[in-house]
Amino acid sequence: MSGFALVIIFIIAIVAMIVAISKLKIHPFLAIMAVSLIFGLVAGIPLVNVTVDGKTTQGIANVIGAGFSGTFTSIGIVIILGALIGTILEATGAAFKLAELVIKVVGPKHPVLAVQIMGWVVSIPVFCDSGFVILDPIRKALVKKTKVSSVAMTVALSTGLYASHVFIPPTPGPIAAANTLGVGNNLLLVMGLGVLVSIPALIGAMLFAQYIAKKVKSSEDVEVDTATQSYEALVASYGKLPNGFISLAPIVVPIILMALGSIASMAKWTGFAYSFFAFLGTPIIALAAGILFAIWQLHGAGKIDKFYAVTNDTLKVVGPILFITAAGGVLGRVIASTSLVKFITDNSSVIAVIGIFFPFILSAILKTAQGSSTVALTTTAGIVAPLLGALNLDSPARIALTVMAIGAGAMTVSHANDSYFWVVTNFGGMTPEQGYKTQTVATLVEGVCAMIGVFILSLILK
């Protein structure tokens, strides 16, 4: 199947998946896998591998297997290591120490803003999935300390991470888009515009976080409401908290290493220097270094004997998240194996007449269809590159602005086929239905607000 009929079938599949999860209470893993299988078969993916003229088309079983394993390859170990760091931070009381530091910097009256800014800074060198896992213990500690809505804090952290993830190099997506469009040598301009466009996105997301917190309560909010132990008593139960440096090290060291790896790549270092820093900057290696500092922290707290139990508890919590996330990867791979993306690409000229909004709409369509912001960024950039002249987007400033428009589309919207949706929903203590009301709508608000900022800048920059 191809053409517009496939688009209709895709929309029906997504609606069926949402209904199955939220209304019929079918487990997300089973719902996503079932929808992926049925959509793949209806869309024409063969039952078994088929070879024609030397070109092999994978069968549906192989596509599903590749999507499942591919997710584990890309972020599986990252989620486990990041969650283990978080569990140790909680076990030693370091998460509470970090919460106090954040409040001192931003002020006790603005914890939601504090966690959003914290996410925005961290995600400049770190993928948003990893960043959320790393920072989640601090978010939880802030919820307990300030009694602010867990939903508001989750949405703020998620959107803060997301903004820099799609707008600001050295995150791979905007770098790839900039290179494809011809401004790869002018990343300072791209980074500057990324900071500017982030502002309306963050403001819109902040206002939405405060609004939706009045409508939705997560399991964490219920726990905080029914807690009989005060924050102060909870902190006192840990004994003496670690100092600021020891508390920060498991989080800051991985961030620094990943940033150095990005710098080595961006600066085009060669030889041993590049290999060394690129190795250390790999998320798995960087987070492994963070684990070493976390173990040091556990030893300093006199709780090293609990390391086995802490690891075991972490794996129990992370297991369901990993499998649901992998199911989302299956759906993305199935969609990519159909002709849906090609149909959208082939018909892109239909909406090319709307100027700076064209890359935004195309990127949003691709993001919503296949789940990955990075794929949406890179694919849209490849489509738009030959059309820059026709769209009057061919000056350096306007090309960089096109990267921003693509980035705004690449966050619109995060839903069930996006691994980040499941990371945020599960770590935030929300049901899938609550995830649609919070994470999905928040990314819509954030993307639209960012695009408004892009449009205003397009009236100024020539």
PEZIJO-V329380 format. One record per residue. N is the residue number from 0. RES is the residue in one small letter. NEAR is the number of other ideal C-beta (glycine too) atoms within 8 Angstrom. D_CENTER is the distance of its C-alpha to the mean C-alpha in Angstrom with 1 decimal. Layout:
n:res:near:d_center
N:RES:NEAR:D_CENTER
N:RES:NEAR:D_CENTER
This chain:
n:res:near:d_center
0:m:10:31.3
1:s:8:30.1
2:g:7:30.1
3:f:6:29.6
4:a:8:30.4
5:l:14:27.3
6:v:10:25.2
7:i:8:27.1
8:i:12:26.7
9:f:13:22.9
10:i:8:22.8
11:i:8:25.2
12:a:11:23.1
13:i:12:20.0
14:v:8:22.4
15:a:9:24.1
16:m:12:21.0
17:i:10:20.1
18:v:9:23.7
19:a:12:24.0
20:i:14:21.2
21:s:11:22.0
22:k:6:25.7
23:l:7:27.1
24:k:5:25.1
25:i:8:24.5
26:h:5:22.1
27:p:12:18.6
28:f:10:19.1
29:l:8:22.5
30:a:12:21.7
31:i:16:18.9
32:m:11:21.1
33:a:9:24.1
34:v:14:22.7
35:s:14:21.4
36:l:11:24.9
37:i:9:26.8
38:f:15:24.8
39:g:14:25.2
40:l:9:28.9
41:v:8:29.6
42:a:14:27.8
43:g:8:30.2
44:i:13:28.5
45:p:10:31.7
46:l:6:32.5
47:v:6:33.1
48:n:9:32.7
49:v:8:34.8
50:t:7:36.2
51:v:6:37.8
52:d:3:39.4
53:g:4:37.6
54:k:6:34.1
55:t:6:32.5
56:t:10:30.3
57:q:11:28.4
58:g:12:29.4
59:i:13:27.1
60:a:8:27.2
61:n:9:26.2
62:v:14:23.3
63:i:15:22.0
64:g:8:22.7
65:a:10:20.9
66:g:16:17.7
67:f:12:17.9
68:s:9:18.8
69:g:10:16.4
70:t:15:13.4
71:f:11:15.3
72:t:6:16.1
73:s:8:12.7
74:i:12:10.9
75:g:12:13.7
76:i:8:15.6
77:v:15:12.8
78:i:16:11.9
79:i:12:15.7
80:l:13:16.5
81:g:12:14.0
82:a:12:15.3
83:l:13:18.8
84:i:17:18.5
85:g:13:17.5
86:t:13:20.4
87:i:15:22.8
88:l:17:21.8
89:e:12:22.7
90:a:11:25.8
91:t:13:27.3
92:g:13:26.6
93:a:15:24.6
94:a:14:21.7
95:f:14:24.4
96:k:13:25.7
97:l:15:22.3
98:a:12:22.2
99:e:9:25.7
100:l:11:24.9
101:v:14:22.1
102:i:14:24.5
103:k:6:27.2
104:v:7:25.4
105:v:10:24.1
106:g:7:26.8
107:p:6:27.1
108:k:4:27.1
109:h:8:23.5
110:p:15:21.1
111:v:13:18.5
112:l:10:18.7
113:a:14:18.7
114:v:17:15.5
115:q:16:13.7
116:i:10:15.4
117:m:13:14.7
118:g:17:10.9
119:w:14:11.5
120:v:8:13.9
121:v:13:12.1
122:s:17:9.0
123:i:11:11.8
124:p:10:12.7
125:v:13:9.8
126:f:11:6.5
127:c:12:3.8
128:d:12:4.4
129:s:14:7.8
130:g:14:8.1
131:f:16:7.7
132:v:14:10.1
133:i:16:12.3
134:l:15:12.7
135:d:11:13.1
136:p:13:16.8
137:i:15:17.5
138:r:12:16.1
139:k:12:18.4
140:a:13:21.2
141:l:16:21.0
142:v:14:21.2
143:k:12:24.3
144:k:12:25.8
145:t:9:25.5
146:k:6:25.6
147:v:10:23.0
148:s:10:21.2
149:s:14:18.4
150:v:17:16.7
151:a:13:17.1
152:m:16:15.6
153:t:16:12.6
154:v:16:11.9
155:a:16:12.8
156:l:16:10.6
157:s:16:7.4
158:t:18:8.8
159:g:17:10.1
160:l:16:7.1
161:y:16:5.8
162:a:18:9.5
163:s:15:10.2
164:h:15:7.3
165:v:14:9.2
166:f:15:12.6
167:i:13:13.7
168:p:12:14.9
169:p:11:15.0
170:t:14:11.4
171:p:7:12.6
172:g:14:11.7
173:p:16:13.9
174:i:13:16.4
175:a:12:17.0
176:a:15:17.4
177:a:15:19.8
178:n:9:21.7
179:t:10:22.2
180:l:13:23.4
181:g:8:25.7
182:v:14:24.5
183:g:8:23.1
184:n:4:26.0
185:n:10:25.2
186:l:12:21.8
187:l:6:23.2
188:l:11:23.6
189:v:15:20.1
190:m:10:18.8
191:g:8:21.3
192:l:14:20.4
193:g:15:16.7
194:v:10:17.8
195:l:9:20.1
196:v:16:17.8
197:s:14:15.2
198:i:9:18.2
199:p:11:18.8
200:a:18:15.1
201:l:14:15.0
202:i:9:18.4
203:g:13:17.8
204:a:18:14.8
205:m:13:17.1
206:l:8:19.9
207:f:13:18.1
208:a:17:16.9
209:q:10:20.5
210:y:8:21.8
211:i:15:19.8
212:a:11:20.6
213:k:6:24.2
214:k:6:23.5
215:v:10:21.3
216:k:6:21.9
217:s:13:19.8
218:s:7:21.6
219:e:11:20.9
220:d:12:22.8
221:v:9:25.6
222:e:8:25.9
223:v:11:26.1
224:d:6:28.7
225:t:6:30.8
226:a:7:30.6
227:t:3:34.1
228:q:6:33.3
229:s:5:32.6
230:y:7:29.8
231:e:6:32.6
232:a:8:34.2
233:l:11:31.0
234:v:10:30.5
235:a:7:34.2
236:s:7:33.9
237:y:11:32.0
238:g:7:34.9
239:k:3:34.4
240:l:11:30.8
241:p:11:29.7
242:n:7:30.1
243:g:7:27.3
244:f:6:27.1
245:i:12:26.9
246:s:15:24.3
247:l:10:22.1
248:a:12:22.7
249:p:15:20.4
250:i:14:17.4
251:v:8:18.8
252:v:12:20.3
253:p:16:17.2
254:i:13:15.7
255:i:8:19.1
256:l:13:19.4
257:m:13:16.1
258:a:12:17.2
259:l:11:20.7
260:g:15:19.5
261:s:12:17.8
262:i:10:21.0
263:a:13:23.1
264:s:12:21.5
265:m:10:21.6
266:a:6:25.2
267:k:5:26.2
268:w:9:27.9
269:t:5:30.0
270:g:6:31.8
271:f:5:31.3
272:a:9:29.4
273:y:11:26.6
274:s:8:26.6
275:f:8:26.7
276:f:13:23.8
277:a:11:21.7
278:f:9:22.4
279:l:12:21.6
280:g:15:18.4
281:t:9:17.0
282:p:11:14.2
283:i:9:16.5
284:i:11:19.5
285:a:16:18.0
286:l:15:16.9
287:a:9:20.3
288:a:12:21.9
289:g:16:20.1
290:i:12:21.6
291:l:8:25.0
292:f:12:24.9
293:a:13:23.8
294:i:11:26.8
295:w:10:29.0
296:q:17:27.8
297:l:15:28.8
298:h:9:32.1
299:g:9:32.8
300:a:12:32.4
301:g:5:34.9
302:k:10:32.5
303:i:8:32.1
304:d:4:34.0
305:k:9:31.1
306:f:10:28.7
307:y:6:29.3
308:a:7:28.9
309:v:13:25.6
310:t:9:24.2
311:n:8:25.6
312:d:9:24.1
313:t:12:20.6
314:l:9:21.0
315:k:7:22.2
316:v:10:19.3
317:v:11:16.6
318:g:8:18.6
319:p:9:17.9
320:i:13:14.1
321:l:12:14.4
322:f:9:16.7
323:i:13:14.9
324:t:15:11.7
325:a:14:14.3
326:a:14:16.0
327:g:17:13.0
328:g:14:13.3
329:v:15:17.0
330:l:16:16.7
331:g:15:14.8
332:r:13:17.5
333:v:18:20.3
334:i:15:19.4
335:a:9:19.3
336:s:9:22.7
337:t:14:24.3
338:s:10:25.7
339:l:12:23.3
340:v:13:21.4
341:k:8:24.8
342:f:13:26.3
343:i:12:23.8
344:t:9:24.3
345:d:6:28.1
346:n:7:28.4
347:s:11:26.3
348:s:5:29.6
349:v:5:30.2
350:i:9:27.7
351:a:10:28.3
352:v:5:30.8
353:i:8:28.5
354:g:9:27.7
355:i:15:24.6
356:f:10:23.2
357:f:15:23.5
358:p:13:20.5
359:f:16:18.4
360:i:11:19.7
361:l:15:19.6
362:s:18:15.9
363:a:15:15.2
364:i:10:17.4
365:l:16:15.8
366:k:16:12.2
367:t:8:13.7
368:a:11:15.9
369:q:12:14.0
370:g:13:10.3
371:s:9:8.8
372:s:14:8.1
373:t:10:9.9
374:v:12:12.6
375:a:16:13.1
376:l:17:13.5
377:t:12:15.9
378:t:11:17.8
379:t:16:18.4
380:a:14:19.6
381:g:8:22.0
382:i:11:23.4
383:v:16:23.8
384:a:10:25.4
385:p:5:28.9
386:l:10:28.9
387:l:13:28.3
388:g:6:32.1
389:a:6:32.6
390:l:12:29.8
391:n:7:31.4
392:l:12:28.3
393:d:7:30.0
394:s:8:30.5
395:p:8:28.2
396:a:9:27.0
397:r:14:26.4
398:i:14:24.7
399:a:14:22.2
400:l:15:21.9
401:t:15:21.2
402:v:16:18.1
403:m:15:17.0
404:a:15:17.9
405:i:17:16.0
406:g:18:12.8
407:a:19:13.6
408:g:20:14.0
409:a:17:10.9
410:m:18:9.0
411:t:15:12.0
412:v:12:11.2
413:s:11:8.5
414:h:12:11.0
415:a:14:12.5
416:n:12:12.0
417:d:13:8.2
418:s:12:7.3
419:y:13:4.3
420:f:15:7.4
421:w:15:9.5
422:v:14:8.0
423:v:15:8.2
424:t:13:11.5
425:n:11:13.1
426:f:11:12.7
427:g:13:13.5
428:g:10:16.7
429:m:16:16.4
430:t:7:17.8
431:p:11:16.2
432:e:8:18.5
433:q:12:17.4
434:g:14:13.7
435:y:12:15.0
436:k:10:16.9
437:t:15:14.3
438:q:15:10.6
439:t:13:11.9
440:v:12:14.6
441:a:15:12.7
442:t:14:10.5
443:l:10:14.0
444:v:11:15.7
445:e:18:13.3
446:g:16:13.6
447:v:11:17.4
448:c:13:18.1
449:a:19:16.6
450:m:13:18.7
451:i:9:21.7
452:g:13:21.4
453:v:15:21.3
454:f:10:24.4
455:i:8:26.2
456:l:13:25.7
457:s:11:26.9
458:l:5:30.1
459:i:6:30.7
460:l:8:29.6
461:k:5:31.9
